[in-house]
Amino acid sequence: MFPTSTLFLTALAFFAATQPVLGRERWIERDGKHVAGRFTRRRFGQENPAVIQKLSAACPGQFCGSLAGAAITPLLAAQPECSQQDMADDIIDLSKQFDAATQANMIAIAIEYRQAEKNTPPDFSTNPPAPRNSVFCQKAPRNPELNGLVQAQDPANGDLFFDPATASTVQRGSQANTAPFGGAGNNTPPPAPPAQDQEVPPADNEEATPAPPAEQEPATPAPPAGGAGGEDFGSCSVPEIEFAAGFDNRKETSFRPVDPASFTQGSAQNIDIITRAMCDQLTNTCGANDAAKATCVTATEASKAATKNTGAQADAFNAAFGITTTFVNVATIDNQGNIVAGTGNGQSFVGTEDFGKCTVPEIEFAAGFDNRKETSFRPVDNASFNHGSAQNIDIITRAMCDQLTNTCGANAVAKATCAEATTASKAAAKNTGAQADAFNAVFGKTTNFAAVATVDNQGRVVTRSLRRRLVSRRA
């Protein structure tokens, strides 16, 4: 018989020489102390299956890499029973912004992920430790591709389940979540292949087959009309989402929770990532009641119905909680800093910008600036935007937008407005006062520099004013 010290060193050497996922041996614990004893082989350590690696490489950019990192947590034993299904839904939601081939691959990965075995520990209060199954989610998935799918279980397990809600062992049949969708006595939850289905007697087959979506709906509380009342958000504030450029040093517009103290998720271009995180936190950290969680479901569905990747999605989510916002006016900006055509309304951020210590950007157009003969552009407020005149308005707009960041201390909304104003100026007739008018209009300022004739550096009129052109045409 080996002494305890020798056995401990042997075990330590074994663990050091193996991969963590393969180290499934554990010291038996009695009366709060580790004692030498017989090791128990178990399927504990399922939180990093091969599907995680597939997910990390499934889509371009950092989207899937970040999602793969997040997908490990729902497979841990202490996570809520529906967290794995919710993550599979998130994978499918994200896939919808990619091409057909990428989307199909991600859906296949989501299906595989949904059926992965959870990292469920044995019950170490018994000797030997008793293996346990993981409890089943009782709500329908958001995406039909996941209908009827549940996580795998070790076929050697018996009738014990680990319930993360109570951190305790429960017997099969003692509560609804010990069977898929409230069914009874199902020890083999994943749907069997068709050939095996034919061998199952009808009565048993009905018991083992998950209910269709229509029968699953009662498990999810019917959401109240948006923010109709009765919600209790526990320790958190009312969920609210904002939309702008510059969050987390992004060039592009993105979504994020307004209150990071209550809802800790960082920014994301896909609002589904934000809404899912916020609704999950209502359960996991806020202690919100069912009415609050149901309203969050309503708000999420409302955001999905609005135009994708625009501030309208944030407005729709917020409206379900009785909060009125106008992020629909914010132009969508891509990750190159370019405004997406057809978004925003030309006065995107009026009333919500903070220009720091500077005034609202405004450009003027005339001849004679800096002793020039020719017409040129310059900032109206030289104290806030210290830049000389230029014939090319792009030089002025770039300098002013840069100064909002570098010297003014403007917020992300103000900087995004400046980007939109720059794009508007580029669309107007080049080297004319109309470019200044277009820039100023985005900030809610009405000017008429289009009436100023363009003059070259010899003092000759190149382009007549708009008024003179109209008079000439009528004559």
Summary of the structure (lengths in Angstrom):
residues: 475
radius of gyration: 30.7
end to end distance: 115.2
largest distance: 115.2
contacts: 1493
relative contact order: 0.06
helix: 41%
strand: 10%
